[in-house]
Amino acid sequence: MNKITEILVFIGRFLREDWWFLLTYLVILCLMGSTFFLYDVEVEVYTDVILFTFPVFIVVLGYRGLRLWRKHRLLVNIRQQDWFHVAAENFQKAGLLEQDYQALLNKLGSQMDELRDKHQTQEKEWRDYYALWSHQIKTPLATLNLLSESTEAAVKKEMKEEIFKTQQYLDMMLQYLRLQSIHHDFRFEEISLQALVKQTIKKYATFFIRKDLEVALNHINGMIITDEKWLQFILEQVIFNAIKYTKTGGITVYSPKQQPDVLCIKDTGQGILPEDLPRVFERGYTGFNGRENEASSGLGLYMCKEIANQLGIRLSITSVINEGTEVTIDATQHVRVID
């Protein structure tokens, strides 16, 4: 809304709200006219009264409108502030009602401060609790990992995979808790996409071997500036999803020609239903594939999207049922290409 439109809207509202003031003036003129008529006063006298009082009425009405406009602009400016607290100087020349408004806003602001501090304290307590819990749970996981060494080969491999998954879900929970203050955890540096991809593939090598899936890495030679830990989290979630929903074939990771800062992960899995595709990044949304896989939480891709947005990375998905899914990680801060 531009300034002229705002003023016109204000004048319209002011006249509608001040109709009683105009009505009072008209009633007074009618009473005076009736009195002059009863005492047989000349019409010219009544006309003079109107000519003298009407400018006064306009001036008083204008003064009232100007005061109301100033109060309106003051409240609009206060409303545009980030918080409720109102400086006392804003209402130095205000009346009793405005001062009451100031006291009310400041009281609301104090209550909001208390709620915010309480929320931050509770959030810190929860983070500390989960951090302690995750530290404690790693001990029995490590013990289970050692015990699996003494079991039969067939059971050993399966136990190790389940322990690995548990550790992954545990790490995902901790990362989810850090999402609220993720920007404080960033450390930007130049990294090699090829090295990051190879490290991630190696981490999930057991699952590739177990499902007999092929892996192909093509034309990955970009160097970008980003946070390595958080980008690796995105890559791990995408690759693990590809493994989870691919039964035969394999996974290809590549960078398109002339786009070394773009990373594509393509699988030959079951694909995603067209009606599910627009919602895969929503928190808690699992879709048909997630309902088929009871272990799905609907948080992985949501977290990837949130992290990508914070890193300035574009994340997108295309998919065809029974043909596969392709996830594109577009790192906009391209730096150079390895020769």
C-alpha positions as CSV (number, residue, x, y, z in Angstrom):
1,M,0.0,0.0,0.0
2,N,1.5,3.3,-1.1
3,K,1.4,6.5,1.0
4,I,-1.5,8.2,-0.9
5,T,-3.6,5.1,-0.7
6,E,-2.8,4.7,3.0
7,I,-3.9,8.3,3.7
8,L,-7.1,8.0,1.7
9,V,-8.0,4.8,3.6
10,F,-7.2,6.5,6.9
11,I,-9.4,9.5,6.0
12,G,-12.3,7.2,5.1
13,R,-12.0,5.3,8.4
14,F,-11.6,8.5,10.4
15,L,-14.8,10.0,8.9
16,R,-16.7,6.8,9.6
17,E,-15.6,6.7,13.2
18,D,-16.1,10.4,13.8
19,W,-19.6,10.6,12.4
20,W,-20.9,11.6,15.8
21,F,-18.8,14.8,15.8
22,L,-20.4,15.9,12.5
23,L,-23.8,14.9,13.8
24,T,-23.3,16.9,16.9
25,Y,-22.4,20.0,14.9
26,L,-25.5,19.6,12.7
27,V,-27.7,19.1,15.7
28,I,-26.3,22.3,17.3
29,L,-27.0,24.2,14.0
30,C,-30.6,22.9,13.9
31,L,-31.2,24.0,17.5
32,M,-29.8,27.4,16.9
33,G,-31.9,27.7,13.7
34,S,-35.0,26.7,15.6
35,T,-34.2,29.3,18.3
36,F,-33.6,32.1,15.8
37,F,-36.9,31.1,14.1
38,L,-38.9,31.3,17.3
39,Y,-37.5,34.7,18.2
40,D,-38.0,35.9,14.6
41,V,-34.2,36.6,14.1
42,E,-33.3,37.6,10.6
43,V,-32.0,34.8,8.3
44,E,-28.8,36.7,7.6
45,V,-27.8,36.3,11.3
46,Y,-28.2,32.5,11.1
47,T,-26.2,32.5,7.9
48,D,-23.4,34.4,9.6
49,V,-23.4,32.0,12.4
50,I,-22.9,29.1,10.0
51,L,-20.2,31.0,8.1
52,F,-18.3,31.7,11.4
53,T,-18.7,28.3,13.0
54,F,-18.1,26.1,10.0
55,P,-14.4,27.0,9.6
56,V,-14.0,26.4,13.3
57,F,-15.6,23.0,12.9
58,I,-13.2,22.2,10.0
59,V,-10.2,23.3,12.0
60,V,-11.2,21.2,15.0
61,L,-12.0,18.2,12.8
62,G,-8.6,18.5,11.1
63,Y,-6.8,18.8,14.4
64,R,-8.5,15.7,15.6
65,G,-7.7,13.8,12.4
66,L,-4.0,15.0,12.6
67,R,-3.6,13.7,16.2
68,L,-5.2,10.4,15.3
69,W,-2.9,10.1,12.2
70,R,0.1,10.6,14.4
71,K,-1.0,7.9,16.9
72,H,-1.9,5.6,14.0
73,R,1.6,6.0,12.5
74,L,3.2,5.4,15.9
75,L,1.3,2.2,16.4
76,V,2.1,1.0,12.8
77,N,5.8,1.6,13.5
78,I,5.6,-0.3,16.8
79,R,3.7,-3.1,15.1
80,Q,6.5,-3.5,12.6
81,Q,9.1,-3.9,15.3
82,D,10.3,-7.4,16.2
83,W,9.2,-7.3,19.8
84,F,6.5,-5.9,22.0
85,H,8.5,-3.6,24.2
86,V,7.7,0.1,23.6
87,A,10.1,2.9,24.5
88,A,8.6,5.4,26.9
89,E,9.5,8.4,24.7
90,N,7.1,7.1,22.1
91,F,4.2,8.1,24.4
92,Q,5.6,11.1,26.1
93,K,2.8,13.4,24.9
94,A,0.1,10.7,24.8
95,G,-3.0,10.6,26.9
96,L,-4.0,8.2,29.6
97,L,-5.4,5.6,27.2
98,E,-2.2,5.5,25.2
99,Q,-0.1,5.2,28.3
100,D,-2.3,2.2,29.3
101,Y,-1.6,0.7,25.9
102,Q,2.1,1.2,26.5
103,A,2.0,-0.6,29.9
104,L,0.0,-3.4,28.3
105,L,2.4,-3.9,25.5
106,N,5.4,-3.8,27.8
107,K,3.7,-6.4,30.1
108,L,3.1,-8.7,27.0
109,G,6.7,-8.1,26.0
110,S,8.0,-9.2,29.4
111,Q,5.8,-12.3,29.4
112,M,7.1,-13.2,25.9
113,D,10.7,-12.7,27.2
114,E,10.0,-15.1,30.0
115,L,8.4,-17.7,27.7
116,R,11.3,-17.4,25.2
117,D,13.9,-17.8,28.0
118,K,11.9,-20.8,29.4
119,H,11.7,-22.3,26.0
120,Q,15.4,-21.9,25.4
121,T,16.2,-23.4,28.8
122,Q,14.0,-26.4,28.1
123,E,15.4,-26.8,24.6
124,K,19.0,-26.8,26.0
125,E,18.0,-29.3,28.7
126,W,16.5,-31.6,26.0
127,R,19.6,-31.3,23.9
128,D,21.9,-32.0,26.8
129,Y,19.7,-35.0,27.8
130,Y,19.8,-36.5,24.3
131,A,23.5,-35.9,24.0
132,L,24.1,-37.7,27.3
133,W,21.7,-40.5,26.2
134,S,23.4,-40.9,22.8
135,H,26.8,-41.1,24.5
136,Q,25.5,-43.8,26.9
137,I,23.8,-45.8,24.2
138,K,27.0,-46.0,22.2
139,T,28.6,-48.2,24.9
140,P,26.1,-51.1,24.6
141,L,26.3,-50.7,20.8
142,A,30.0,-51.1,20.9
143,T,29.6,-54.1,23.1
144,L,27.1,-55.7,20.7
145,N,29.6,-55.0,17.9
146,L,32.3,-56.9,19.8
147,L,30.0,-59.8,20.7
148,S,29.0,-60.1,17.0
149,E,32.6,-61.0,16.3
150,S,32.2,-64.3,18.1
151,T,28.9,-65.3,16.4
152,E,28.5,-67.4,13.3
153,A,29.4,-65.7,10.0
154,A,25.9,-65.6,8.6
155,V,24.5,-64.0,11.8
156,K,27.6,-61.8,12.3
157,K,27.1,-59.8,9.1
158,E,23.4,-59.2,9.8
159,M,24.1,-58.1,13.3
160,K,26.8,-55.7,12.2
161,E,24.4,-54.2,9.6
162,E,21.6,-53.7,12.2
163,I,24.1,-52.1,14.7
164,F,25.3,-49.8,11.9
165,K,21.7,-48.8,11.1
166,T,21.1,-48.1,14.8
167,Q,24.1,-45.8,15.0
168,Q,22.9,-44.1,11.8
169,Y,19.5,-43.4,13.3
170,L,21.1,-42.2,16.5
171,D,23.3,-39.8,14.6
172,M,20.2,-38.6,12.6
173,M,18.4,-37.9,15.8
174,L,21.3,-35.7,17.1
175,Q,21.5,-33.9,13.8
176,Y,17.8,-33.2,14.0
177,L,18.2,-31.6,17.4
178,R,20.9,-29.4,16.0
179,L,18.8,-28.1,13.2
180,Q,17.4,-25.3,15.3
181,S,20.8,-23.7,15.6
182,I,22.5,-25.3,12.6
183,H,24.1,-22.0,11.4
184,H,26.2,-21.9,14.6
185,D,27.7,-25.2,13.6
186,F,28.9,-24.3,10.0
187,R,32.5,-24.4,9.0
188,F,32.9,-23.6,5.4
189,E,35.9,-24.8,3.5
190,E,36.9,-26.0,0.0
191,I,36.1,-29.7,-0.4
192,S,36.4,-32.3,-3.2
193,L,33.1,-33.8,-4.2
194,Q,34.9,-36.9,-5.5
195,A,36.6,-37.5,-2.1
196,L,33.3,-37.0,-0.3
197,V,31.4,-39.4,-2.5
198,K,34.0,-42.1,-2.3
199,Q,34.1,-41.8,1.5
200,T,30.3,-42.1,1.7
201,I,30.2,-45.1,-0.7
202,K,32.9,-46.8,1.3
203,K,30.8,-46.3,4.5
204,Y,27.9,-48.2,2.9
205,A,30.0,-50.8,1.1
206,T,28.6,-53.6,3.2
207,F,25.0,-52.8,2.1
208,F,26.0,-52.6,-1.6
209,I,27.7,-56.0,-1.3
210,R,24.8,-57.6,0.6
211,K,22.2,-56.5,-2.0
212,D,24.6,-57.1,-4.9
213,L,24.2,-53.5,-6.2
214,E,26.6,-52.0,-8.7
215,V,28.1,-48.6,-8.0
216,A,29.3,-46.2,-10.8
217,L,31.1,-42.9,-10.2
218,N,31.3,-40.7,-13.4
219,H,32.8,-37.3,-14.0
220,I,33.0,-36.2,-10.4
221,N,35.8,-33.6,-10.3
222,G,34.3,-30.5,-8.7
223,M,35.7,-28.5,-5.8
224,I,33.1,-26.4,-3.9
225,I,33.0,-24.3,-0.8
226,T,30.6,-25.6,1.8
227,D,30.3,-27.4,5.2
228,E,31.7,-30.9,4.7
229,K,30.0,-32.5,7.6
230,W,26.5,-31.3,6.8
231,L,26.9,-31.9,3.0
232,Q,28.0,-35.5,3.8
233,F,24.9,-35.9,6.0
234,I,22.8,-35.0,2.9
235,L,24.8,-37.4,0.7
236,E,24.5,-40.2,3.2
237,Q,20.8,-39.9,3.6
238,V,20.3,-39.8,-0.2
239,I,22.6,-42.8,-0.9
240,F,21.1,-44.9,2.0
241,N,17.6,-44.2,0.7
242,A,18.7,-45.3,-2.8
243,I,20.1,-48.5,-1.3
244,K,17.0,-49.1,0.8
245,Y,14.6,-48.9,-2.1
246,T,16.7,-50.5,-4.8
247,K,16.5,-54.3,-5.1
248,T,18.3,-54.9,-8.4
249,G,20.6,-52.9,-10.7
250,G,22.7,-50.3,-9.0
251,I,23.4,-46.6,-8.2
252,T,25.2,-44.1,-10.3
253,V,26.7,-40.9,-8.9
254,Y,27.8,-38.3,-11.5
255,S,28.2,-34.7,-12.3
256,P,26.7,-33.4,-15.6
257,K,29.1,-32.1,-18.2
258,Q,30.0,-28.4,-17.7
259,Q,28.3,-28.6,-14.2
260,P,31.0,-29.8,-11.8
261,D,29.2,-28.2,-8.9
262,V,26.2,-30.4,-9.4
263,L,26.0,-33.9,-8.0
264,C,23.4,-36.5,-9.2
265,I,22.5,-39.7,-7.5
266,K,20.5,-42.0,-9.7
267,D,19.2,-45.5,-8.7
268,T,17.3,-48.3,-10.4
269,G,14.9,-48.7,-7.6
270,Q,11.1,-48.9,-7.2
271,G,10.6,-45.2,-7.8
272,I,8.2,-42.7,-6.1
273,L,4.5,-42.3,-6.9
274,P,3.7,-39.1,-8.8
275,E,1.3,-38.0,-6.0
276,D,4.0,-38.5,-3.4
277,L,6.8,-36.7,-5.2
278,P,5.8,-33.1,-4.4
279,R,5.6,-33.9,-0.6
280,V,8.8,-36.0,-0.1
281,F,10.5,-33.1,1.7
282,E,7.7,-32.6,4.2
283,R,8.5,-33.4,7.8
284,G,7.0,-36.8,8.8
285,Y,5.7,-37.6,5.3
286,T,6.5,-41.2,4.3
287,G,4.3,-41.8,1.3
288,F,3.5,-45.2,-0.2
289,N,7.2,-46.3,0.0
290,G,7.4,-45.3,3.6
291,R,4.3,-47.1,4.6
292,E,5.7,-50.2,2.9
293,N,8.9,-49.8,4.9
294,E,7.8,-49.5,8.5
295,A,11.2,-48.2,9.6
296,S,10.7,-45.0,7.6
297,S,10.3,-41.9,9.8
298,G,9.8,-39.3,7.2
299,L,12.6,-37.2,8.7
300,G,15.6,-38.0,6.4
301,L,14.6,-36.0,3.3
302,Y,13.0,-33.3,5.4
303,M,16.3,-32.7,7.2
304,C,18.2,-32.8,3.9
305,K,16.1,-30.1,2.5
306,E,16.4,-27.9,5.6
307,I,20.2,-28.3,5.7
308,A,20.5,-27.7,1.9
309,N,18.5,-24.4,2.3
310,Q,20.9,-23.3,5.0
311,L,23.9,-24.2,2.9
312,G,22.5,-22.4,-0.2
313,I,22.2,-25.8,-2.0
314,R,19.3,-26.7,-4.3
315,L,17.9,-30.2,-3.7
316,S,15.5,-31.7,-6.2
317,I,14.1,-35.2,-7.0
318,T,12.7,-36.8,-10.1
319,S,11.4,-40.3,-10.2
320,V,9.6,-42.9,-12.4
321,I,7.8,-45.8,-10.9
322,N,9.7,-49.1,-11.4
323,E,12.5,-47.3,-13.2
324,G,14.2,-45.4,-10.5
325,T,14.8,-42.1,-8.7
326,E,17.3,-39.3,-9.3
327,V,18.3,-36.8,-6.6
328,T,20.2,-33.6,-7.7
329,I,22.4,-31.7,-5.3
330,D,23.2,-28.4,-6.9
331,A,25.9,-26.6,-5.0
332,T,25.7,-23.0,-6.3
333,Q,29.1,-21.9,-5.0
334,H,31.2,-23.5,-7.7
335,V,34.9,-22.8,-7.3
336,R,37.1,-24.7,-9.8
337,V,37.5,-28.0,-11.6
338,I,40.4,-30.5,-11.0
339,D,42.5,-30.9,-14.1
